Amino acid sequence: MKKNKYKNRIPLYIGIAIMIFFCLFPIYFLVLDSVQPTEVAYSSPPVLYPSNLTLSNYVNVFKDIPLAKYILNSTIVSLSSTGIAILIGAMLAFAISKIKFRGSNALLNVLLIFGFFPATITIYPIYQMFAQINLLNNYLALILPYVAMSIPLTVWVLATYFDNVPTELYESARTDGATRFQIFYKIIMPLAIPAVSTVAILDFIACWNEFMFALTFMTNDNMRTITVGISLISGRFQYQYPWGEIIAGALLVTLPLVVIIFVAQEKIISGLTAGAIKG
């Protein structure tokens, strides 16, 4: 019986193995190119096995660009944007879910619609506005758009989660004399830590990886974020494109995100699915 059970699952296992291969092979190829001379990346046919291993690409990344400064800029912008988006989004989600003011459902739908629009279509008007108020090459030039981009997802996830918090709990606290703000930060928010953690991680990753706004609004080299800084790595001579160094830099700044997702994957899944089933 058990043999037949495992035989029936063989196609499933094969399909999973193929999917894992297609997901991991590009990463393997990137790691391989990052520890080999740049010339190997231009080989035809491509080299699919380790040869002439070297760490020079990683060393050159730190020599060619101020990597530490770029990482600091990205960290400041991403953490600030995430914190502000969580604060505003959580209060708005609480108002939509528990206070139920007139037009709350319409506001939620409007936020969803705005979340579907590509943010890049707003670059030109925002650039013109920031240029007029001398806000370019300032952390706020990225923090403000990033907060606006993060709020729709934040509100939707948290509002869905808050809907699962029993209304009786909210009403009893109001009966006992607690203000709405006290209920928000003393009762609702502690219960919503899984959802808040999930949204915070997703918002942080989105801000960390954003490229177009950072490229447009940060023209001063000291204010660039890591995604833009890596893309501007130049070769040692004309017409050389240093793929090895670019890949090495990309892997270095992606590693923290991979670690965060690997460690917090259960919280991310539980936070996203917590509001899917009404308790």
C-alpha atoms as an extended CHARMM CRD file, in Angstrom:
* protein
*
       279  EXT
         1         1  MET       CA              0.0000000000        0.0000000000        0.0000000000  PROA      1               0.0000000000
         2         2  LYS       CA              2.7740000000        2.3790000000        0.9460000000  PROA      2               0.0000000000
         3         3  LYS       CA              4.7040000000        1.5130000000       -2.2370000000  PROA      3               0.0000000000
         4         4  ASN       CA              1.7160000000        2.4120000000       -4.3920000000  PROA      4               0.0000000000
         5         5  LYS       CA              1.3110000000        5.6340000000       -2.4260000000  PROA      5               0.0000000000
         6         6  TYR       CA              4.9060000000        6.6750000000       -3.1230000000  PROA      6               0.0000000000
         7         7  LYS       CA              4.6430000000        5.5730000000       -6.7750000000  PROA      7               0.0000000000
         8         8  ASN       CA              1.6390000000        7.8390000000       -7.2570000000  PROA      8               0.0000000000
         9         9  ARG       CA              3.6590000000       10.7420000000       -5.8960000000  PROA      9               0.0000000000
        10        10  ILE       CA              6.6310000000       10.2630000000       -8.2250000000  PROA      10              0.0000000000
        11        11  PRO       CA              5.2920000000       12.7380000000      -10.8490000000  PROA      11              0.0000000000
        12        12  LEU       CA              4.7560000000       15.2750000000       -8.0540000000  PROA      12              0.0000000000
        13        13  TYR       CA              8.3210000000       14.8410000000       -6.7760000000  PROA      13              0.0000000000
        14        14  ILE       CA              9.6970000000       15.1600000000      -10.3120000000  PROA      14              0.0000000000
        15        15  GLY       CA              7.7050000000       18.3400000000      -10.8620000000  PROA      15              0.0000000000
        16        16  ILE       CA              8.9550000000       19.8110000000       -7.5570000000  PROA      16              0.0000000000
        17        17  ALA       CA             12.5480000000       18.8970000000       -8.4490000000  PROA      17              0.0000000000
        18        18  ILE       CA             12.2250000000       20.6200000000      -11.8450000000  PROA      18              0.0000000000
        19        19  MET       CA             10.7760000000       23.7400000000      -10.2390000000  PROA      19              0.0000000000
        20        20  ILE       CA             13.5730000000       23.8640000000       -7.6580000000  PROA      20              0.0000000000
        21        21  PHE       CA             16.1540000000       23.4770000000      -10.4130000000  PROA      21              0.0000000000
        22        22  PHE       CA             14.7060000000       26.3360000000      -12.4790000000  PROA      22              0.0000000000
        23        23  CYS       CA             14.5480000000       28.5560000000       -9.3790000000  PROA      23              0.0000000000
        24        24  LEU       CA             18.0330000000       27.8130000000       -8.0610000000  PROA      24              0.0000000000
        25        25  PHE       CA             20.0290000000       27.4890000000      -11.2970000000  PROA      25              0.0000000000
        26        26  PRO       CA             20.0820000000       31.2560000000      -12.0620000000  PROA      26              0.0000000000
        27        27  ILE       CA             21.3070000000       31.8870000000       -8.5100000000  PROA      27              0.0000000000
        28        28  TYR       CA             23.9950000000       29.2480000000       -8.9190000000  PROA      28              0.0000000000
        29        29  PHE       CA             25.0440000000       30.8560000000      -12.1860000000  PROA      29              0.0000000000
        30        30  LEU       CA             25.2700000000       34.3060000000      -10.5600000000  PROA      30              0.0000000000
        31        31  VAL       CA             27.3280000000       33.0110000000       -7.6450000000  PROA      31              0.0000000000
        32        32  LEU       CA             29.6110000000       31.2050000000      -10.1110000000  PROA      32              0.0000000000
        33        33  ASP       CA             30.1790000000       34.3560000000      -12.1810000000  PROA      33              0.0000000000
        34        34  SER       CA             30.8750000000       36.4080000000       -9.0620000000  PROA      34              0.0000000000
        35        35  VAL       CA             33.8610000000       34.2360000000       -8.0800000000  PROA      35              0.0000000000
        36        36  GLN       CA             35.4100000000       34.0090000000      -11.5530000000  PROA      36              0.0000000000
        37        37  PRO       CA             37.2400000000       36.5650000000      -13.7230000000  PROA      37              0.0000000000
        38        38  THR       CA             34.9380000000       38.8600000000      -15.6940000000  PROA      38              0.0000000000
        39        39  GLU       CA             36.1820000000       37.3770000000      -18.9660000000  PROA      39              0.0000000000
        40        40  VAL       CA             34.5890000000       34.0580000000      -18.0420000000  PROA      40              0.0000000000
        41        41  ALA       CA             31.1360000000       35.6820000000      -18.0360000000  PROA      41              0.0000000000
        42        42  TYR       CA             31.5750000000       36.4050000000      -21.7620000000  PROA      42              0.0000000000
        43        43  SER       CA             32.5710000000       32.8420000000      -22.5910000000  PROA      43              0.0000000000
        44        44  SER       CA             30.6340000000       31.0550000000      -25.2980000000  PROA      44              0.0000000000
        45        45  PRO       CA             29.4060000000       28.4970000000      -24.5290000000  PROA      45              0.0000000000
        46        46  PRO       CA             28.9980000000       29.6220000000      -20.9030000000  PROA      46              0.0000000000
        47        47  VAL       CA             31.1090000000       27.9370000000      -18.2240000000  PROA      47              0.0000000000
        48        48  LEU       CA             28.8040000000       25.9410000000      -15.9490000000  PROA      48              0.0000000000
        49        49  TYR       CA             31.3940000000       24.6390000000      -13.5070000000  PROA      49              0.0000000000
        50        50  PRO       CA             33.8730000000       26.3610000000      -11.1570000000  PROA      50              0.0000000000
        51        51  SER       CA             37.2010000000       27.3580000000      -12.7050000000  PROA      51              0.0000000000
        52        52  ASN       CA             39.8110000000       29.9990000000      -11.8840000000  PROA      52              0.0000000000
        53        53  LEU       CA             38.0390000000       30.8890000000       -8.6620000000  PROA      53              0.0000000000
        54        54  THR       CA             38.8670000000       34.3180000000       -7.2630000000  PROA      54              0.0000000000
        55        55  LEU       CA             37.4490000000       36.8510000000       -4.7990000000  PROA      55              0.0000000000
        56        56  SER       CA             38.7640000000       39.8180000000       -6.7830000000  PROA      56              0.0000000000
        57        57  ASN       CA             35.2650000000       40.8480000000       -7.8610000000  PROA      57              0.0000000000
        58        58  TYR       CA             34.1750000000       41.2550000000       -4.2550000000  PROA      58              0.0000000000
        59        59  VAL       CA             37.3610000000       43.1440000000       -3.3770000000  PROA      59              0.0000000000
        60        60  ASN       CA             37.0020000000       45.4510000000       -6.3880000000  PROA      60              0.0000000000
        61        61  VAL       CA             33.4250000000       46.3370000000       -5.4650000000  PROA      61              0.0000000000
        62        62  PHE       CA             34.6500000000       47.9700000000       -2.2650000000  PROA      62              0.0000000000
        63        63  LYS       CA             37.4280000000       49.7140000000       -4.1920000000  PROA      63              0.0000000000
        64        64  ASP       CA             35.2920000000       51.0390000000       -7.0540000000  PROA      64              0.0000000000
        65        65  ILE       CA             32.3360000000       52.4120000000       -5.1030000000  PROA      65              0.0000000000
        66        66  PRO       CA             31.7010000000       53.6140000000       -1.5370000000  PROA      66              0.0000000000
        67        67  LEU       CA             29.6510000000       50.5050000000       -0.8080000000  PROA      67              0.0000000000
        68        68  ALA       CA             29.3550000000       51.1690000000        2.9290000000  PROA      68              0.0000000000
        69        69  LYS       CA             27.9350000000       54.6590000000        2.2730000000  PROA      69              0.0000000000
        70        70  TYR       CA             25.4280000000       53.3230000000       -0.2370000000  PROA      70              0.0000000000
        71        71  ILE       CA             24.3060000000       50.6210000000        2.1940000000  PROA      71              0.0000000000
        72        72  LEU       CA             23.9080000000       53.2570000000        4.9330000000  PROA      72              0.0000000000
        73        73  ASN       CA             21.7950000000       55.4360000000        2.6330000000  PROA      73              0.0000000000
        74        74  SER       CA             19.5730000000       52.5040000000        1.6760000000  PROA      74              0.0000000000
        75        75  THR       CA             19.2220000000       51.4740000000        5.3100000000  PROA      75              0.0000000000
        76        76  ILE       CA             18.2140000000       54.9640000000        6.4610000000  PROA      76              0.0000000000
        77        77  VAL       CA             15.7070000000       55.3970000000        3.6490000000  PROA      77              0.0000000000
        78        78  SER       CA             14.2300000000       51.8890000000        3.9020000000  PROA      78              0.0000000000
        79        79  LEU       CA             13.9000000000       51.8420000000        7.6990000000  PROA      79              0.0000000000
        80        80  SER       CA             12.4270000000       55.3560000000        7.8190000000  PROA      80              0.0000000000
        81        81  SER       CA              9.9650000000       54.6480000000        5.0140000000  PROA      81              0.0000000000
        82        82  THR       CA              8.8990000000       51.3530000000        6.5520000000  PROA      82              0.0000000000
        83        83  GLY       CA              8.4210000000       52.8290000000       10.0180000000  PROA      83              0.0000000000
        84        84  ILE       CA              6.3330000000       55.7630000000        8.7750000000  PROA      84              0.0000000000
        85        85  ALA       CA              4.2640000000       53.5500000000        6.4620000000  PROA      85              0.0000000000
        86        86  ILE       CA              3.5310000000       51.1150000000        9.2910000000  PROA      86              0.0000000000
        87        87  LEU       CA              2.5090000000       53.9260000000       11.6590000000  PROA      87              0.0000000000
        88        88  ILE       CA              0.2060000000       55.6620000000        9.1860000000  PROA      88              0.0000000000
        89        89  GLY       CA             -1.0690000000       52.4420000000        7.6150000000  PROA      89              0.0000000000
        90        90  ALA       CA             -1.8380000000       50.7850000000       10.9640000000  PROA      90              0.0000000000
        91        91  MET       CA             -3.8610000000       53.7750000000       12.2150000000  PROA      91              0.0000000000
        92        92  LEU       CA             -5.7470000000       53.9940000000        8.9240000000  PROA      92              0.0000000000
        93        93  ALA       CA             -6.4060000000       50.2420000000        8.9180000000  PROA      93              0.0000000000
        94        94  PHE       CA             -7.6790000000       50.4440000000       12.5080000000  PROA      94              0.0000000000
        95        95  ALA       CA            -10.0480000000       53.2730000000       11.5830000000  PROA      95              0.0000000000
        96        96  ILE       CA            -11.3450000000       51.3720000000        8.5510000000  PROA      96              0.0000000000
        97        97  SER       CA            -11.7510000000       48.0840000000       10.4000000000  PROA      97              0.0000000000
        98        98  LYS       CA            -13.0930000000       49.1500000000       13.8150000000  PROA      98              0.0000000000
        99        99  ILE       CA            -14.3910000000       52.7090000000       13.6620000000  PROA      99              0.0000000000
       100       100  LYS       CA            -16.2240000000       52.1490000000       10.3670000000  PROA      100             0.0000000000
       101       101  PHE       CA            -16.6130000000       55.7880000000        9.3470000000  PROA      101             0.0000000000
       102       102  ARG       CA            -18.6450000000       56.7510000000        6.2980000000  PROA      102             0.0000000000
       103       103  GLY       CA            -16.7990000000       55.8420000000        3.1370000000  PROA      103             0.0000000000
       104       104  SER       CA            -14.3240000000       53.5060000000        4.8700000000  PROA      104             0.0000000000
       105       105  ASN       CA            -14.9490000000       50.6600000000        2.4320000000  PROA      105             0.0000000000
       106       106  ALA       CA            -14.6690000000       53.0320000000       -0.5160000000  PROA      106             0.0000000000
       107       107  LEU       CA            -11.3460000000       54.3170000000        0.8390000000  PROA      107             0.0000000000
       108       108  LEU       CA            -10.0700000000       50.7610000000        1.1060000000  PROA      108             0.0000000000
       109       109  ASN       CA            -11.0260000000       50.0900000000       -2.4980000000  PROA      109             0.0000000000
       110       110  VAL       CA             -9.4090000000       53.3330000000       -3.6620000000  PROA      110             0.0000000000
       111       111  LEU       CA             -6.1670000000       52.3410000000       -1.9320000000  PROA      111             0.0000000000
       112       112  LEU       CA             -6.2890000000       48.9920000000       -3.7030000000  PROA      112             0.0000000000
       113       113  ILE       CA             -6.7530000000       50.7230000000       -7.0590000000  PROA      113             0.0000000000
       114       114  PHE       CA             -3.8290000000       53.0750000000       -6.4180000000  PROA      114             0.0000000000
       115       115  GLY       CA             -1.7240000000       50.0710000000       -5.4440000000  PROA      115             0.0000000000
       116       116  PHE       CA             -2.1790000000       48.6700000000       -8.9590000000  PROA      116             0.0000000000
       117       117  PHE       CA             -0.7700000000       51.7530000000      -10.6790000000  PROA      117             0.0000000000
       118       118  PRO       CA              2.9430000000       51.5920000000      -11.5340000000  PROA      118             0.0000000000
       119       119  ALA       CA              4.7400000000       54.1020000000       -9.3250000000  PROA      119             0.0000000000
       120       120  THR       CA              7.0930000000       55.1200000000      -12.1450000000  PROA      120             0.0000000000
       121       121  ILE       CA              4.3490000000       57.1340000000      -13.8780000000  PROA      121             0.0000000000
       122       122  THR       CA              4.5370000000       59.6490000000      -11.0320000000  PROA      122             0.0000000000
       123       123  ILE       CA              8.2890000000       60.2370000000      -11.2980000000  PROA      123             0.0000000000
       124       124  TYR       CA              8.1280000000       63.3380000000      -13.5280000000  PROA      124             0.0000000000
       125       125  PRO       CA              5.5580000000       65.3670000000      -11.5230000000  PROA      125             0.0000000000
       126       126  ILE       CA              7.2090000000       64.4080000000       -8.2380000000  PROA      126             0.0000000000
       127       127  TYR       CA             10.6190000000       65.3550000000       -9.6300000000  PROA      127             0.0000000000
       128       128  GLN       CA              9.3030000000       68.7580000000      -10.7150000000  PROA      128             0.0000000000
       129       129  MET       CA              7.7610000000       69.3530000000       -7.3030000000  PROA      129             0.0000000000
       130       130  PHE       CA             10.8770000000       68.3030000000       -5.3780000000  PROA      130             0.0000000000
       131       131  ALA       CA             13.0980000000       70.3940000000       -7.6480000000  PROA      131             0.0000000000
       132       132  GLN       CA             11.0250000000       73.4940000000       -6.8980000000  PROA      132             0.0000000000
       133       133  ILE       CA             11.2710000000       73.0240000000       -3.1240000000  PROA      133             0.0000000000
       134       134  ASN       CA             14.9720000000       71.9720000000       -3.2350000000  PROA      134             0.0000000000
       135       135  LEU       CA             14.2890000000       68.4920000000       -1.9140000000  PROA      135             0.0000000000
       136       136  LEU       CA             16.3940000000       66.5590000000       -4.4380000000  PROA      136             0.0000000000
       137       137  ASN       CA             19.4490000000       64.7420000000       -3.0340000000  PROA      137             0.0000000000
       138       138  ASN       CA             17.6860000000       64.5800000000        0.3030000000  PROA      138             0.0000000000
       139       139  TYR       CA             16.5520000000       61.4720000000        2.1450000000  PROA      139             0.0000000000
       140       140  LEU       CA             13.0010000000       62.8480000000        2.1700000000  PROA      140             0.0000000000
       141       141  ALA       CA             12.9860000000       62.7710000000       -1.6360000000  PROA      141             0.0000000000
       142       142  LEU       CA             12.8660000000       58.9690000000       -1.3820000000  PROA      142             0.0000000000
       143       143  ILE       CA             11.1730000000       58.4840000000        1.9720000000  PROA      143             0.0000000000
       144       144  LEU       CA              7.9950000000       60.3590000000        0.9990000000  PROA      144             0.0000000000
       145       145  PRO       CA              7.3480000000       58.4490000000       -2.2780000000  PROA      145             0.0000000000
       146       146  TYR       CA              8.2680000000       55.1420000000       -0.6450000000  PROA      146             0.0000000000
       147       147  VAL       CA              5.7700000000       55.7450000000        2.1560000000  PROA      147             0.0000000000
       148       148  ALA       CA              3.0710000000       56.5190000000       -0.3980000000  PROA      148             0.0000000000
       149       149  MET       CA              3.8900000000       53.3210000000       -2.3140000000  PROA      149             0.0000000000
       150       150  SER       CA              3.8920000000       51.1830000000        0.8510000000  PROA      150             0.0000000000
       151       151  ILE       CA              0.6440000000       52.3740000000        2.4260000000  PROA      151             0.0000000000
       152       152  PRO       CA             -1.8450000000       50.4800000000        0.1370000000  PROA      152             0.0000000000
       153       153  LEU       CA             -0.3420000000       47.0600000000        0.9250000000  PROA      153             0.0000000000
       154       154  THR       CA              0.0920000000       47.9880000000        4.5890000000  PROA      154             0.0000000000
       155       155  VAL       CA             -3.5070000000       49.0900000000        4.9980000000  PROA      155             0.0000000000
       156       156  TRP       CA             -4.9520000000       46.1120000000        3.1630000000  PROA      156             0.0000000000
       157       157  VAL       CA             -3.0420000000       43.4820000000        5.1350000000  PROA      157             0.0000000000
       158       158  LEU       CA             -3.5730000000       45.1340000000        8.5260000000  PROA      158             0.0000000000
       159       159  ALA       CA             -7.2300000000       45.9890000000        7.9340000000  PROA      159             0.0000000000
       160       160  THR       CA             -7.9130000000       42.3510000000        7.0580000000  PROA      160             0.0000000000
       161       161  TYR       CA             -6.0770000000       41.2520000000       10.1840000000  PROA      161             0.0000000000
       162       162  PHE       CA             -7.8750000000       43.7730000000       12.4110000000  PROA      162             0.0000000000
       163       163  ASP       CA            -11.2040000000       42.4630000000       11.1310000000  PROA      163             0.0000000000
       164       164  ASN       CA            -10.3930000000       39.1770000000       12.8900000000  PROA      164             0.0000000000
       165       165  VAL       CA             -9.9410000000       40.8770000000       16.2590000000  PROA      165             0.0000000000
       166       166  PRO       CA            -13.2850000000       40.4030000000       18.0730000000  PROA      166             0.0000000000
       167       167  THR       CA            -15.3920000000       43.5570000000       17.9950000000  PROA      167             0.0000000000
       168       168  GLU       CA            -16.5000000000       42.7510000000       21.5440000000  PROA      168             0.0000000000
       169       169  LEU       CA            -12.9520000000       43.3920000000       22.7250000000  PROA      169             0.0000000000
       170       170  TYR       CA            -13.0420000000       46.8590000000       21.1850000000  PROA      170             0.0000000000
       171       171  GLU       CA            -16.4900000000       47.6240000000       22.5750000000  PROA      171             0.0000000000
       172       172  SER       CA            -15.6220000000       46.4210000000       26.1060000000  PROA      172             0.0000000000
       173       173  ALA       CA            -12.5270000000       48.6440000000       26.1550000000  PROA      173             0.0000000000
       174       174  ARG       CA            -14.6570000000       51.6030000000       25.0500000000  PROA      174             0.0000000000
       175       175  THR       CA            -17.1780000000       50.8060000000       27.7880000000  PROA      175             0.0000000000
       176       176  ASP       CA            -14.3440000000       50.8100000000       30.3470000000  PROA      176             0.0000000000
       177       177  GLY       CA            -13.4320000000       54.3180000000       29.2850000000  PROA      177             0.0000000000
       178       178  ALA       CA            -10.4490000000       53.6550000000       27.0350000000  PROA      178             0.0000000000
       179       179  THR       CA             -9.9420000000       56.0870000000       24.1900000000  PROA      179             0.0000000000
       180       180  ARG       CA             -9.6760000000       54.8380000000       20.6320000000  PROA      180             0.0000000000
       181       181  PHE       CA             -5.9700000000       55.6300000000       20.5780000000  PROA      181             0.0000000000
       182       182  GLN       CA             -5.4210000000       53.6700000000       23.8080000000  PROA      182             0.0000000000
       183       183  ILE       CA             -7.2730000000       50.7040000000       22.3200000000  PROA      183             0.0000000000
       184       184  PHE       CA             -5.1470000000       51.0020000000       19.2010000000  PROA      184             0.0000000000
       185       185  TYR       CA             -1.7040000000       50.9170000000       20.8160000000  PROA      185             0.0000000000
       186       186  LYS       CA             -2.4530000000       48.9350000000       23.9880000000  PROA      186             0.0000000000
       187       187  ILE       CA             -4.7850000000       46.2260000000       22.6600000000  PROA      187             0.0000000000
       188       188  ILE       CA             -4.9440000000       46.0290000000       18.8730000000  PROA      188             0.0000000000
       189       189  MET       CA             -1.2880000000       46.5500000000       17.9880000000  PROA      189             0.0000000000
       190       190  PRO       CA              0.1080000000       43.9400000000       20.4330000000  PROA      190             0.0000000000
       191       191  LEU       CA             -2.3370000000       41.4120000000       18.9590000000  PROA      191             0.0000000000
       192       192  ALA       CA             -1.3050000000       42.3540000000       15.4130000000  PROA      192             0.0000000000
       193       193  ILE       CA              2.4440000000       41.8280000000       15.8230000000  PROA      193             0.0000000000
       194       194  PRO       CA              2.5460000000       38.8970000000       13.2940000000  PROA      194             0.0000000000
       195       195  ALA       CA              0.7910000000       40.9590000000       10.6090000000  PROA      195             0.0000000000
       196       196  VAL       CA              2.7950000000       44.0890000000       11.3920000000  PROA      196             0.0000000000
       197       197  SER       CA              6.0550000000       42.1250000000       11.1850000000  PROA      197             0.0000000000
       198       198  THR       CA              5.0180000000       40.6730000000        7.8400000000  PROA      198             0.0000000000
       199       199  VAL       CA              4.1050000000       44.0300000000        6.3280000000  PROA      199             0.0000000000
       200       200  ALA       CA              7.2470000000       45.6380000000        7.7340000000  PROA      200             0.0000000000
       201       201  ILE       CA              9.4420000000       43.0220000000        6.0550000000  PROA      201             0.0000000000
       202       202  LEU       CA              7.6390000000       43.3300000000        2.7180000000  PROA      202             0.0000000000
       203       203  ASP       CA              7.7340000000       47.1340000000        2.8100000000  PROA      203             0.0000000000
       204       204  PHE       CA             11.4230000000       47.1440000000        3.7340000000  PROA      204             0.0000000000
       205       205  ILE       CA             12.3170000000       44.8000000000        0.8700000000  PROA      205             0.0000000000
       206       206  ALA       CA             10.3410000000       46.9070000000       -1.6230000000  PROA      206             0.0000000000
       207       207  CYS       CA             12.0770000000       50.1120000000       -0.4860000000  PROA      207             0.0000000000
       208       208  TRP       CA             15.5040000000       48.4730000000       -0.4280000000  PROA      208             0.0000000000
       209       209  ASN       CA             15.1700000000       47.1640000000       -3.9900000000  PROA      209             0.0000000000
       210       210  GLU       CA             13.5840000000       50.2750000000       -5.5470000000  PROA      210             0.0000000000
       211       211  PHE       CA             15.6460000000       51.7140000000       -8.3950000000  PROA      211             0.0000000000
       212       212  MET       CA             13.9320000000       54.3190000000      -10.6020000000  PROA      212             0.0000000000
       213       213  PHE       CA             13.0950000000       56.8870000000       -7.9050000000  PROA      213             0.0000000000
       214       214  ALA       CA             16.5480000000       56.5140000000       -6.3640000000  PROA      214             0.0000000000
       215       215  LEU       CA             18.2180000000       56.9530000000       -9.7620000000  PROA      215             0.0000000000
       216       216  THR       CA             16.1730000000       60.0610000000      -10.5870000000  PROA      216             0.0000000000
       217       217  PHE       CA             16.0780000000       61.9020000000       -7.2670000000  PROA      217             0.0000000000
       218       218  MET       CA             19.6010000000       61.1510000000       -5.9640000000  PROA      218             0.0000000000
       219       219  THR       CA             22.1440000000       62.5780000000       -8.4040000000  PROA      219             0.0000000000
       220       220  ASN       CA             24.7490000000       63.3070000000       -5.7350000000  PROA      220             0.0000000000
       221       221  ASP       CA             27.0820000000       60.3260000000       -5.4060000000  PROA      221             0.0000000000
       222       222  ASN       CA             27.1120000000       60.5910000000       -1.6010000000  PROA      222             0.0000000000
       223       223  MET       CA             23.3220000000       60.2190000000       -1.5060000000  PROA      223             0.0000000000
       224       224  ARG       CA             22.9190000000       57.2490000000       -3.8310000000  PROA      224             0.0000000000
       225       225  THR       CA             21.3120000000       54.0380000000       -2.6420000000  PROA      225             0.0000000000
       226       226  ILE       CA             22.9000000000       50.6450000000       -3.0810000000  PROA      226             0.0000000000
       227       227  THR       CA             20.8020000000       49.5720000000       -6.0930000000  PROA      227             0.0000000000
       228       228  VAL       CA             21.8410000000       52.6600000000       -8.0710000000  PROA      228             0.0000000000
       229       229  GLY       CA             25.4380000000       52.5470000000       -6.8540000000  PROA      229             0.0000000000
       230       230  ILE       CA             25.9500000000       48.9900000000       -8.0750000000  PROA      230             0.0000000000
       231       231  SER       CA             24.4270000000       49.7550000000      -11.4810000000  PROA      231             0.0000000000
       232       232  LEU       CA             26.9400000000       52.5820000000      -11.9800000000  PROA      232             0.0000000000
       233       233  ILE       CA             30.0370000000       50.4340000000      -11.5160000000  PROA      233             0.0000000000
       234       234  SER       CA             32.2600000000       51.0640000000      -14.5240000000  PROA      234             0.0000000000
       235       235  GLY       CA             35.0250000000       49.0070000000      -16.1020000000  PROA      235             0.0000000000
       236       236  ARG       CA             38.7550000000       49.5270000000      -15.9040000000  PROA      236             0.0000000000
       237       237  PHE       CA             38.8390000000       50.7200000000      -19.5070000000  PROA      237             0.0000000000
       238       238  GLN       CA             36.4350000000       51.8660000000      -22.2030000000  PROA      238             0.0000000000
       239       239  TYR       CA             33.8500000000       49.3700000000      -23.4710000000  PROA      239             0.0000000000
       240       240  GLN       CA             34.4640000000       47.0130000000      -20.5500000000  PROA      240             0.0000000000
       241       241  TYR       CA             31.3350000000       46.0580000000      -18.6460000000  PROA      241             0.0000000000
       242       242  PRO       CA             32.3580000000       44.5290000000      -15.2940000000  PROA      242             0.0000000000
       243       243  TRP       CA             29.6920000000       41.8590000000      -14.9520000000  PROA      243             0.0000000000
       244       244  GLY       CA             31.6200000000       40.0210000000      -12.2530000000  PROA      244             0.0000000000
       245       245  GLU       CA             31.8000000000       43.0590000000       -9.9580000000  PROA      245             0.0000000000
       246       246  ILE       CA             28.1710000000       44.0130000000      -10.5620000000  PROA      246             0.0000000000
       247       247  ILE       CA             27.0180000000       40.4880000000       -9.7620000000  PROA      247             0.0000000000
       248       248  ALA       CA             29.2480000000       40.3650000000       -6.6640000000  PROA      248             0.0000000000
       249       249  GLY       CA             27.8320000000       43.6690000000       -5.4230000000  PROA      249             0.0000000000
       250       250  ALA       CA             24.2590000000       42.5510000000       -6.1010000000  PROA      250             0.0000000000
       251       251  LEU       CA             24.8140000000       39.3280000000       -4.1680000000  PROA      251             0.0000000000
       252       252  LEU       CA             26.3550000000       41.2130000000       -1.2400000000  PROA      252             0.0000000000
       253       253  VAL       CA             23.3390000000       43.4900000000       -0.8390000000  PROA      253             0.0000000000
       254       254  THR       CA             20.8370000000       40.7210000000       -1.5250000000  PROA      254             0.0000000000
       255       255  LEU       CA             22.2540000000       38.4510000000        1.1580000000  PROA      255             0.0000000000
       256       256  PRO       CA             20.6920000000       40.3850000000        4.0920000000  PROA      256             0.0000000000
       257       257  LEU       CA             17.2740000000       40.1820000000        2.4310000000  PROA      257             0.0000000000
       258       258  VAL       CA             17.6670000000       36.4470000000        1.8600000000  PROA      258             0.0000000000
       259       259  VAL       CA             18.5900000000       35.9610000000        5.5150000000  PROA      259             0.0000000000
       260       260  ILE       CA             15.5970000000       38.0380000000        6.6640000000  PROA      260             0.0000000000
       261       261  ILE       CA             13.1690000000       36.0850000000        4.4810000000  PROA      261             0.0000000000
       262       262  PHE       CA             14.6860000000       32.7280000000        5.4750000000  PROA      262             0.0000000000
       263       263  VAL       CA             14.4630000000       33.5170000000        9.1890000000  PROA      263             0.0000000000
       264       264  ALA       CA             11.0240000000       35.1370000000        9.0510000000  PROA      264             0.0000000000
       265       265  GLN       CA              9.3470000000       33.0330000000        6.3640000000  PROA      265             0.0000000000
       266       266  GLU       CA              6.8960000000       31.4390000000        8.8050000000  PROA      266             0.0000000000
       267       267  LYS       CA              5.8540000000       34.8520000000       10.1600000000  PROA      267             0.0000000000
       268       268  ILE       CA              5.4230000000       36.1960000000        6.6460000000  PROA      268             0.0000000000
       269       269  ILE       CA              3.1670000000       33.3110000000        5.6380000000  PROA      269             0.0000000000
       270       270  SER       CA              1.1750000000       33.3830000000        8.8820000000  PROA      270             0.0000000000
       271       271  GLY       CA              0.8310000000       37.1570000000        8.7160000000  PROA      271             0.0000000000
       272       272  LEU       CA             -0.4490000000       37.0940000000        5.1440000000  PROA      272             0.0000000000
       273       273  THR       CA             -2.8980000000       34.2380000000        5.7570000000  PROA      273             0.0000000000
       274       274  ALA       CA             -4.0830000000       35.2560000000        9.2310000000  PROA      274             0.0000000000
       275       275  GLY       CA             -6.8250000000       37.4360000000        7.8450000000  PROA      275             0.0000000000
       276       276  ALA       CA             -7.9000000000       35.0140000000        5.1590000000  PROA      276             0.0000000000
       277       277  ILE       CA            -10.0970000000       32.9530000000        7.4710000000  PROA      277             0.0000000000
       278       278  LYS       CA            -12.6530000000       34.5770000000        9.6800000000  PROA      278             0.0000000000
       279       279  GLY       CA            -12.3310000000       33.2560000000       13.2330000000  PROA      279             0.0000000000
